[in-house]
């Protein structure tokens, strides 16, 4: 049977894990806003598996993901907006999952303004006291009648 002290310790650990994941998500978003590739990649494991809203079906490994992010960054004149909303975190031990809505956008190099909400889930693992994203899934809802992305939705 768990003692009161163990419950308090578990609660404190849970809160600490959630705080650390929140910090990771905030830092990742700031790196995207600033188009800081090194800071962004510092949050991903070397064996990350990434499901993006654009083809292909998956990006495997940090080198491949780095190239994808650089391509994304290069399409924008300045930083890329990142507004995280409804962040939920579930953490236990050295594993955590964060899911959220993100309003992303900015001005493309061709002058076109883009803004849309995406859904994102980040799976994290703590190793050597550091949380890293091992899997991330970014998606947009699809209108089944048209087969097109429903990018005009807002929370």
N, C-alpha and C positions, 0 to 999 in steps of 0.2 A: 504494500500500500504506500502511496506517495505521501510524504510528509508536507506540512505547510511550507517549510523552508525549501523543499524541492519544487513545489508549485510556484513559489515566488521567484526562485532562480530560473525556472523554465519560462515564466512570464517575462522576466527581465531579458533573457536570451532571445525570446521571440521579438520583443520590442527592439532590441539592438539589431537583430538581423533585418527587420523591416526598415529601420532607419538607415542601415548600410545600403540596402537595395534602393531605397528612395534616393540616396545620395548618388548611387551609380546611375540611375535613370536621369537625374538632373544633370549630372556631368556629361552623360552621353548626349543629351539634348543640347546642352551648351556647346559641345564640340561640333555638332551638326550646324547649329546657328553660326558658328565661327568658321565652319569648313576647315576644322583642325583635324586632319586625318590621323596624325600620330596620337593625339589625345583620344579620338574616337576609337581607334583600333586597340588602345590599351585596355578597353573594357571587354574585349572578345577573346575567347580561348583560341588557341592555334588550330583546334579541330572543330571550330564552330560550323554549324549547319544553319543556313539562313534561307528562309522562304520569303521572297519579296513579292510585291504586288505586280511586278513586271517579269517577263520571261528572263531566264529559263525557270524551270520548276524549282531549282535549288542552287545555292552557291555553297560549296564545301571547302572549308579551310580559310584561314585568315588572309592568305595572300590573294586568293580569288575574291574574297569579300572586299579587301582593300581596293582592288581594281574596280569593283562595282561602285563602291562609294566615291572613288575619284571621278569616275564617269558621271555619277549623279551630281557631285559638286561642280564639275566643269560646265554643266548645263546652265548654271545660275550665275547672274551678274555679281551678286553679293551673297551674304549668308542665306541660309534656308530656315524659314520660320519653323518653330517647334513649340506648340502649346499643348502640354500634356494635361489631360482631364480624366477624372474618374479612375485614378490609379488605385489598383488593388494589389496587395502583396500577400502571398502565402509562403511561409518559410518554416522549415523544420531542419534542424541540424545544419548540414552543409549544402542543402538544396533549397532553392527558392524559385517561385514563379511570380512574375509581375505581369498584369494585363491592364491595358489602358486604351484610351482614345487619344489620338494625336492630330491636332490641326497643323498641317504642314503646308508650306508654300513660299513663294517669293517671285522675283522677276527673272525670267529666263534671259539668256543672252540675246535672243531675238526680240526682246521687249515684251513678250507675252507674260501676263500675270497669271500665276497658278495658285490655287488654294483648295485644299480638300481635307476631309477628315479620313483618317485611316484607323484601323484596329490593329493593335500590336500586342504580342505576347512574347515575353522574354523569359527564358529558362536559364537559371544561374546555378553555378556550383562554386563553393568556396574551397580554395586550395591555398595553403600557406598564408592563411588569414586574409586572402584577397578574393573578392567575388568577381567572377568572370561570366559573361554571357556565353553559354554553350549552344544555345539554339534560340533563334528569333523568327517570328512569323509576323509579317506585315501584310494586311489584306484590305480590300474594299469590298463592300457588298455588291452583289450582282443582281440586276433586275432579271428574273427568270423569263419574263415575257419577251424582252428584247435581247437578252444575252449580253447587255452592256453593263459596264461598271456604273453603280449608282453613286457618283461622286458628289452630288449636290445635297446629300443628307447632312443634317446637323444634330448634335445631341440635344 
